[in-house]
Amino acid sequence: MLTIADHFAGAGGSSQGFESIDWVSLALAINHWDVAVRSHALNFPNADHAITNLSVVPPRYFKRTDLAWFSPECTNHSVAKGKKRNSKADPTAVRSRATMWDVVRFTEAHLYEAIIVENVVDIMFWDEIDDWLRSMRNLGYTYQIVYANSMHFPSANTAAAPQSRDRGYVIFTKVGNKAPDLQLRPPAYCPSCDKVVAAMQVFKKRTSKWPCAQWGKYGLRNQYVYRCPNSTCRNAVVEPFTVAAETIIDWDTPGERIGDRANELKPATLARIQIGLDRFANPFVPFIAELRGGGSRKKVRPITDPFATMCASGRHHMLVRNNGTRGAKDGNMCSPVTEPARTITTRGHQSLVGWEGPAPAIEDCTYRMLTVDEIRAAMAFRAGYLLEGTQTDKIKQLGNAVTPLSAEFFVGRVAESLGYPPVEYPDDYGLAA
C-alpha cells in the first residue's frame, strides 16, 4: 500500500482522485483554512488532518509518506487578477508565490518516492522557477512537466469533468525509480481517417511570449492542440471527446425573467447575453459551437458529426456563460451547454440564460447562476461530497479544488511506475492506455 500526503487546495478533489485507487492510502491532509479542513475531514475521516500554514511549520512535525501531492497558491502566479506577473509591489503576492518553496522544504525532510505539484500554467513565468526546479534536482529528483485540460483526462473510478480547466503538473521522481508514463492520449474522431484515434498532444511553434519551448493551454488560439497520429491525414487537428455541461445542469431549477429582476443586470452583462443570442438562437437547430478560438470560432458542426459534445436532448437553447472576464466583447465567453463548462472560479462566475420557443428579446430570457450542486458536479466531485461553510465558502472551496480524475491519472501512473497494478480504464479509453 502506498501512502500519500495531500497538501490540498479548495475542497480536496485531489484526495478523492487518489483515494479511488485501491492501493493508495490517504494518510495526511493539510490546509491553512479551517473551513476547508472541516469539509475534507467529513469526507476522509480516516486521514490525519492539520490546519496550518506550511511556510511556518517544521516539515518533520508530520510523518513521512511514500508520495506527496502539493497544490500551492496559484492566484498570484496568474494574470487573472489583473496584476502583472511576479510584481514585487505586493508583499502578499510575493509570499503567496513563495509557497512553492514549501515543496522543496517538505521534500528535503521526507524524501518522498515521488511528488506531484499542481498549479496554473502561468507558474512557468515565476521568476524563481529555474531555481526551484534546480533545488529539486539537487535533492535527487528528475521531473516531467505536463500541461493538460481537465476535460481530456480519462475516467476510471471518478467522474469525467464537463469543464475546460487548464493546469500544469510537475511530477518529480526519485533518481533510481522508474519514470512514470504520463502521456495523455485522449480518444478523438478523425474525419479524414473516419475512425476514433488516440490523439497526440502537439505544441505550436514557440513565440517570444512563451516561458519555455513546450508550454500553455489547449485550443486553436492557444499553445497546443491534439492531432491524429496517422500520417495519411497529415496528422489532422482533432478534438478529443468531452462531456457536455448540460449533463450537470438541474433543468428543474428555473431562472428568473430578466425583465422582472429587481436589480438590473449591468450593461456589459446584457451585451454578452445579446451576443450569445445572436450566435446560438437562430436558426433553432441542434448545433455545436466551437468557441475555443482560431478559425473554429464561428463554425458549427451538424448533428451527423460523431462528437461527444453533440446535443440530442433539445437543451441546446440554453447558454452557459461567464460574466467574470473583462473585455469579452466578442462573445467568446458565451458557450452552449453542449460544450464543457468554462473554468469554475472561486466566485462561481457561471450563469444560465434560457428561453422557451423562438428567440425572444433579452428581457424575456431567464437568467440564474449555477448552484453549488451544479458547480460540484462540474468539478467532477462525487454526488454527496460534503462541504462546510456558507454558500460563498462552498463555491470558493470548489473553485480552488483539483478535479479528482487528474489526481487519479497522475497518482495512478506514478504508482504503476513503482510496481503497483495499472488503473484500469473503460474500453472507450483503451486507446490511451
Secondary structure, DSSP 8 states (H G I E B T S, - for coil): -EEEEEE--TT-HHHHHHHTSTTEEEEEEEES-HHHHHHHHHH-TTSEEEE--GGGS-GGGS---SEEEE----TTTSSTTSS-TT-SS-HHHHHHHGGGHHHHHHHHHH--SEEEEEE-GGGGG-TTHHHHHHHHHHTTEEEEEEEEEGGGS--SSS----B--EEEEEEEEETTS---------EEEETTTTEEEE-EEEE----TT-SSSS---BSTTSSEEEE-S-GGGTS-EE-B----GGGG--TTS--EEGGG-SS---HHHHHHHHHHHHHHTSS-S--EE--SSGGGTT-EE-TTS--TT---SS-TT-EEEE--STT-TTSTTEEETTS-B----TT--EEEEE-SSS---GGGSEEEE--HHHHHHHTT--TT----S-HHHHHHHHHHS--HHHHHHHHHHHHHHTT-------GGGGGG-
